[in-house]
């Protein structure tokens, strides 16, 4: 599926508000045992994963096509920086949306710069940067973030169609999950943690506000649950 979000659609999403998770998986993740100290071999593997991610990131920053972004999203979940239950993205996103509401574009860009430095694959980060760069008159930078945002959305669609557990969307965080839904103009009505063939999934009940049609999407959250809370 080719995905492209326009600036008008983005502003409509902003006006609808940023949805908050209906149900937290932190309790389930917290119940997992804390990871033991790494061995020398594990540390070497982690360093290699971090280096691989940085290599992919440099390529994506030059050419943010969906195929490369899909690889980057997968690689990010193997890095030492991956913290799916961190509140950093949510906190910076909240500040970013407040700045947009106040039309404080420079403050908005300050928050998006921090957010993308922390997590380059953040949908919220590129969404905010796109809006605020365009509103600041920086068309080229706005188009770049729009291209990355479109590519990230397309990369998620490349992972599946969400209709069944077998074809679930691969998701890196709860924040990403909700932003993905919202950027389609949909609202999340209910969220349930389900297991299928020993794999965890978020089963989302979604409403299209244009016609009140309800449907379900499955999101594969195995990467999140495997990492757990390490902050």
N, C-alpha and C positions, 0 to 999 in steps of 0.2 A: 504493500500500500504506500502510495506517495502522499506524504503529509506536508502541508504548507499552511502555516498560521499567518493571517494578515494582521496588521496593526489594529484595525477596527475590531476584529474578533478578540484580540488581546485586551483591548480597553473594555470590551463588554464583559470579559471574564473578570477583570479587575473590579468592575462595578458590582459584580455578583458576590464578591468577597472570596477570601481564601478559606477553603474548607479545612476543618480540623479532623483528625482521625476519630472515628466513632468508637474504636476499641483499640487498646494498646496491647502490643505483644511483648512489652518489656517484662511483664511478670513471667511469661513462659521462658523468655531468654534468660532472665535472671536465675531461673531455677537450674540452668545448666551449670556444670562445674566450671570453675575458673580455669583458664588455660594454664598448664604448667610452664615453667621456664623453658625457653627454647634450647635445644641442643645446638652444637656447632653446625651440624648438617642442616637443621631446620633454619638457623639464622642465615646460612648461606643461601638456602632456597628462598627465604623471605627477601633478602637483598637482591637476588636475581629477579624476583617478581616486581620489586620496586623499580629496578632499572628498566625492565621490560615495559612497565607502565609509562615511565618517563619518555622512553623512545617513541611509543605509540602517541603520547600526548604531543610531542614535538611535530609529529607527522600530521595529526589531526588539526593542530593550530594553523597549519599551512593549507590543508585541504580537508575541511570537515564534511566528508561524504559519509552517508549512512553506514556503509560497510566498515569503515575505519572506526566510526563512533560505536558500532556494535562491539567491535573487538576491544575498544577502550573501556566500555562499560563492564565487560566481563573481566578485563585485566584489573580494573580498579578494585573489584571485590577480593582480589588476592593480595592487595598491598597492605602495608602496615598502617596506612592512613585511613583505611576503610573502617568507619565506625557508624553502622547503620542506625544506631539508636542515639546518636549524638544530638544534642539540642542546638548545636551551632547553626546548622542550616535553617532550622525553623526560626531561631531568634533573629538571624540576619534577614531572613525573608520577611519577617514581621516588620522590622525596621524599614526595609526597602519599600514595602507596600504603604507604610505610613508616609514615607517621603513622597511617593507617587501621588497619594491622595492630597498632599499639601502642594503638589507641583514643585517640589524642591528637587530639581533634576540633578544638581551636583551632589547633594546628600545621597540621593538614590544611587548614583554612580559610585560613590564611596563605598556604600554597602555592597553593591554587586561586585565590585573589585575584590573586596575581602571574601565574599562568598565564593567566587569563582577560583580564587587562589586556594581556598580551602577545599573546594570540590568542583572541579571543572565540568563534571557531567550534570550539575544541578540544572534542572529545567527552570526552576524559579530564578536562578541566577541569570541565565541567558534571556529569559523572558523580561526580567526587570531591566537588564542592560539594553535590550532591544528597544523597549519603550522609552527609556530615559535618554538614550543616544539619539533616537529620532526626535524626541521633544527638545533636545538641546541643539538640534540642527546638524548633528553629526551623522549624516546619511550613510556614509561608507561604513562606519562602525556599527550603526544600527542594522544595516543589511548583513554584516558579518554575524552578529549575534542571532539574527533571524535565521540565517543559513544553518548555524549550529543547532538552534532550537528545532528547526524543521528536521535536521538530520538525526537528532536524538529521538524525536518522536517516531521517525521512520524506522530507526534502529529497534525501538521497542516493538513496533509492528512486525519487524522481521523475525522477532523471537517467537511469535505465535499470533493467534487471533482472539485469545481469551475465552473462547466458547466452552472449552473442556479443560480438565486438568492436564491432559496430554498436550494441549495446544495453548497452555497458559502464557501470558505475558511474563517475561523475565523482569523482575523488579529488584532494584537495589536498596530501596528504603520506603518507609511508609509515606514520607513526604513526597517522594517521586510518584508513588502510586496515586495519591490524591491529586497532584498537579497534572498528571497524565489524564485523569478523568476530567478535571476541570477545563483543561485546554481543548477538549472536544466540545465544550459547552454543556457537559452533563453534570449532574449532582449525585453524590453518593448517598444512598438511603440507609444501607445496612452493611455491616462487615462481619464476617465470620471466619474463624480459623478452622480449616478443615485439613484432613490428611488423606492422601491417596497414594497407595503403593509406597508407604513410609516416607513420603515427601510432604512438606507443609505448603499450604496454599492459602491465600486470602480470597475468599469468595465474596465478591462485592455485588450488592444489589444497587443498580444504577437507574436513575430517572432522567429521561430527556425532557426538560422543562417546556420544550416547544409543543409537545403533544401528550405529556404525562406518561409516555410509554416506559415500562419497566423491563429491564433485562439484567442478566448476570454476566460478569466477567471474572475469570480466574487469573490470579497473579501468583507466579512461582516466587516464594519468599525464602527458598532454601539457603541462599547465600547469606541473608540476614540472620536466620536462625542458627546457622552454622557458626557465624562469627560471635553472636550474642552481644552482651553488654561488656565492653572492655575499657570504657572510659574510666 
